Amino acid sequence: MNAFVSTVTQKGQVTIPKSVRDNLHLMTGDRVEFILNDRGEVVLKPVTRKVVEVAGLLSKYKKSRPVTIEEMDQAVAQYIRDTAS
């Protein structure tokens, strides 16, 4: 068993050591769960979702037809024009 040390900031935040992040395959924006067991120990686990939980999550954004590259380019150009003003 390996032990890693991190300091709690004034806001109650800690940095998860890189070797732990790598071992748990954590990326920026990932969620983690802190589990307090019966021995008073804290277990850190990545929060993952099952495929059935996210299936259809984006269906409300589905278009009736695929968008072409040209339409995407036009939308990006329009966004840039709108935000530049």
FIKEDO-252492 format. One record per residue (C-alpha): residue number from 0; x, y, z; chain. Coordinates in Angstrom, 2 decimals. Example, Ala and Ser with C-alpha at 12.3 -4.5 7.8 and 13.67 -1.06 7.14 Angstrom:
2
@sero 0 c1 12.30 c2 -4.50 c3 7.80 kefi A
@sero 1 c1 13.67 c2 -1.06 c3 7.14 kefi A
! end
This chain:
85
@sero 0 c1 0.00 c2 0.00 c3 0.00 kefi A
@sero 1 c1 1.30 c2 3.46 c3 -0.93 kefi A
@sero 2 c1 0.61 c2 6.63 c3 1.02 kefi A
@sero 3 c1 0.40 c2 10.10 c3 -0.53 kefi A
@sero 4 c1 0.20 c2 13.40 c3 1.32 kefi A
@sero 5 c1 -1.65 c2 16.53 c3 0.27 kefi A
@sero 6 c1 -2.38 c2 19.77 c3 2.14 kefi A
@sero 7 c1 -5.89 c2 21.10 c3 2.77 kefi A
@sero 8 c1 -6.27 c2 24.71 c3 1.60 kefi A
@sero 9 c1 -8.18 c2 27.42 c3 3.44 kefi A
@sero 10 c1 -11.18 c2 26.61 c3 1.20 kefi A
@sero 11 c1 -11.04 c2 22.92 c3 2.15 kefi A
@sero 12 c1 -9.57 c2 21.84 c3 -1.18 kefi A
@sero 13 c1 -6.82 c2 19.30 c3 -1.75 kefi A
@sero 14 c1 -4.79 c2 18.38 c3 -4.79 kefi A
@sero 15 c1 -5.01 c2 14.71 c3 -5.70 kefi A
@sero 16 c1 -1.43 c2 13.56 c3 -6.35 kefi A
@sero 17 c1 -0.67 c2 12.88 c3 -10.01 kefi A
@sero 18 c1 0.16 c2 9.23 c3 -9.44 kefi A
@sero 19 c1 -3.27 c2 8.73 c3 -7.82 kefi A
@sero 20 c1 -5.04 c2 10.61 c3 -10.66 kefi A
@sero 21 c1 -3.18 c2 8.49 c3 -13.20 kefi A
@sero 22 c1 -3.99 c2 5.26 c3 -11.38 kefi A
@sero 23 c1 -7.71 c2 6.16 c3 -11.21 kefi A
@sero 24 c1 -7.66 c2 7.51 c3 -14.80 kefi A
@sero 25 c1 -9.01 c2 10.87 c3 -13.59 kefi A
@sero 26 c1 -9.18 c2 13.79 c3 -15.98 kefi A
@sero 27 c1 -10.03 c2 17.45 c3 -15.47 kefi A
@sero 28 c1 -13.74 c2 17.76 c3 -14.73 kefi A
@sero 29 c1 -14.16 c2 14.17 c3 -13.53 kefi A
@sero 30 c1 -16.12 c2 13.64 c3 -10.35 kefi A
@sero 31 c1 -14.91 c2 11.67 c3 -7.36 kefi A
@sero 32 c1 -16.73 c2 10.15 c3 -4.40 kefi A
@sero 33 c1 -15.46 c2 10.21 c3 -0.81 kefi A
@sero 34 c1 -16.65 c2 7.19 c3 1.17 kefi A
@sero 35 c1 -16.20 c2 7.16 c3 4.95 kefi A
@sero 36 c1 -15.95 c2 3.52 c3 6.05 kefi A
@sero 37 c1 -16.63 c2 1.96 c3 9.47 kefi A
@sero 38 c1 -12.96 c2 2.29 c3 10.48 kefi A
@sero 39 c1 -13.00 c2 6.07 c3 9.98 kefi A
@sero 40 c1 -11.01 c2 5.82 c3 6.77 kefi A
@sero 41 c1 -11.89 c2 7.72 c3 3.63 kefi A
@sero 42 c1 -11.93 c2 5.89 c3 0.31 kefi A
@sero 43 c1 -11.68 c2 7.97 c3 -2.88 kefi A
@sero 44 c1 -13.47 c2 6.52 c3 -5.92 kefi A
@sero 45 c1 -14.06 c2 7.94 c3 -9.38 kefi A
@sero 46 c1 -17.75 c2 8.48 c3 -10.10 kefi A
@sero 47 c1 -18.60 c2 6.65 c3 -13.27 kefi A
@sero 48 c1 -21.86 c2 6.23 c3 -15.06 kefi A
@sero 49 c1 -23.23 c2 3.13 c3 -16.68 kefi A
@sero 50 c1 -24.10 c2 3.31 c3 -20.35 kefi A
@sero 51 c1 -27.79 c2 2.83 c3 -19.57 kefi A
@sero 52 c1 -27.71 c2 5.94 c3 -17.38 kefi A
@sero 53 c1 -26.50 c2 8.18 c3 -20.19 kefi A
@sero 54 c1 -28.21 c2 6.50 c3 -23.14 kefi A
@sero 55 c1 -30.30 c2 9.04 c3 -24.99 kefi A
@sero 56 c1 -28.94 c2 11.95 c3 -22.94 kefi A
@sero 57 c1 -28.29 c2 14.03 c3 -26.05 kefi A
@sero 58 c1 -31.37 c2 12.97 c3 -28.00 kefi A
@sero 59 c1 -33.11 c2 16.30 c3 -27.38 kefi A
@sero 60 c1 -30.39 c2 17.93 c3 -29.49 kefi A
@sero 61 c1 -30.87 c2 15.57 c3 -32.42 kefi A
@sero 62 c1 -31.44 c2 17.26 c3 -35.77 kefi A
@sero 63 c1 -33.85 c2 15.90 c3 -38.33 kefi A
@sero 64 c1 -30.90 c2 15.65 c3 -40.74 kefi A
@sero 65 c1 -27.12 c2 15.69 c3 -40.33 kefi A
@sero 66 c1 -25.43 c2 19.09 c3 -40.43 kefi A
@sero 67 c1 -22.89 c2 19.61 c3 -43.21 kefi A
@sero 68 c1 -19.34 c2 20.87 c3 -42.71 kefi A
@sero 69 c1 -20.30 c2 24.06 c3 -44.55 kefi A
@sero 70 c1 -23.22 c2 24.65 c3 -42.18 kefi A
@sero 71 c1 -20.91 c2 24.13 c3 -39.20 kefi A
@sero 72 c1 -18.38 c2 26.59 c3 -40.68 kefi A
@sero 73 c1 -21.15 c2 29.14 c3 -41.25 kefi A
@sero 74 c1 -22.43 c2 28.74 c3 -37.69 kefi A
@sero 75 c1 -18.93 c2 29.22 c3 -36.26 kefi A
@sero 76 c1 -18.34 c2 32.29 c3 -38.44 kefi A
@sero 77 c1 -21.69 c2 33.75 c3 -37.36 kefi A
@sero 78 c1 -20.86 c2 33.13 c3 -33.69 kefi A
@sero 79 c1 -17.52 c2 34.88 c3 -34.11 kefi A
@sero 80 c1 -19.24 c2 37.85 c3 -35.79 kefi A
@sero 81 c1 -21.87 c2 38.02 c3 -33.05 kefi A
@sero 82 c1 -19.38 c2 37.87 c3 -30.16 kefi A
@sero 83 c1 -16.86 c2 40.26 c3 -31.74 kefi A
@sero 84 c1 -19.30 c2 43.17 c3 -31.65 kefi A
! end
